[in-house]
């Protein structure tokens, strides 16, 4: 287990529970036949367009896999919503820098949202207002 999972007190059981959420879609990230991570999104329900979780194996980090996965998922989301949302923990400065470099803007701070002492930074990338969006 690694950051941010350690600080957020996430474990195997919590991860399995996330994967079983019927409103989430899970995409497996691969390098050939090797599974190197996954990305979970919500395209249904009250919070359409939310990238819920990105997990990449340590040995495959900083190789552009996360960015490529987010770009792929953005295309899917922008077919059904004008907004893509994502959160990053305040201590996860590398993720925050990546998301902002990809055009996400900070739209809010969720104080002590998961664990006391750390905030979740809420970001959005948009193509425009909901009322102007056409599928």
C-alpha positions, 0 to 999 in steps of 0.5 A, a space after each residue: 500500500 502507498 500514498 495516498 491510501 496510507 494517509 487516507 486509511 484505505 485498505 483492501 476491504 475498502 477498495 473492494 467495496 468501492 469496486 462493487 458500487 453499481 453506479 461506478 464504472 471501472 476501467 483496467 489499465 494495462 501494459 500489454 497483458 499486465 494490469 498496472 492500475 485502474 480508474 473508476 468513474 461515475 457516469 450515472 446518478 446525481 454526480 455524473 462525470 466524476 473521476 472517483 479513483 485512479 490507482 497505478 502500480 508504483 513501478 508504472 508511475 510517472 510514465 504518463 499512464 495516469 494522464 493518458 487514462 484521464 484523457 481517455 476518460 475525459 472523452 467518455 465523460 464529455 459525451 454525456 456531460 459538459 463537466 469532468 470532476 476530480 478530487 485530490 488530497 491536499 497532501 497529494 501535490 503531484 496529483 494536483 499539479 498534474 490535474 491543473 496542468 491538464 486544464 482542471 481548475 480548483 472549484 472548492 476545498 472539502 475540509 477534513 473530508 476523509 481524515 482530520 487534518 487533510 482536505 480534499 481539493 475539488 477540481 473541474 474541467 468544463 466545456 460549458 454550462 449544463 443548459 448549453 450541453 447537447 449530447 
